[in-house]
């Protein structure tokens, strides 16, 4: 009896952790739209409205090719000290920064597409 309860609790906790991680990995539809708007507008003010570069370098797939994902995510979250690139950790989670880099690598969605390509 006691073992069954412990078993049930462990399963419940594992399920909750699993659900939590899945939720964190992929921002949902409306959050995706907000992130696309943020990247196009806020990031675009330095990286160019078409992300081809401006004050900041291009963020197009070919520009990011070969650069380590972890360091690109860290750049989005913490910025690059000594450069104009600010950190965004107050506005995006690590999972969302990872999503942004993933989208940049595939060719970033347009605002009209609402987070879809
Ligand atoms: C105020 C200007 C500014 C804004 C706003 C800005 N960046 Fe940057 N960003 C830069 C600069 C400048 C660099 C280059 C830093 C360096 O010299 O290493 C950079 C570098 C980067 C890099 C690394 C590129 C590479 O090739 O290594 C990424 C990724 C990046 N920015 C993403 C973003 C994202 C995503 C946003 C919005 C959430 C953003 N940036 C907003 C100025 C900006």
Boltz pocket constraint, residues with backbone or C-beta under 6 A from the ligand:
constraints:
  - pocket:
      binder: B
      contacts: [[A, 38], [A, 39], [A, 42], [A, 43], [A, 44], [A, 45], [A, 46], [A, 47], [A, 55], [A, 56], [A, 57], [A, 58], [A, 59], [A, 63], [A, 64], [A, 67], [A, 72], [A, 75], [A, 76], [A, 80], [A, 83], [A, 84], [A, 85], [A, 86], [A, 88], [A, 100]]
      max_distance: 6.0
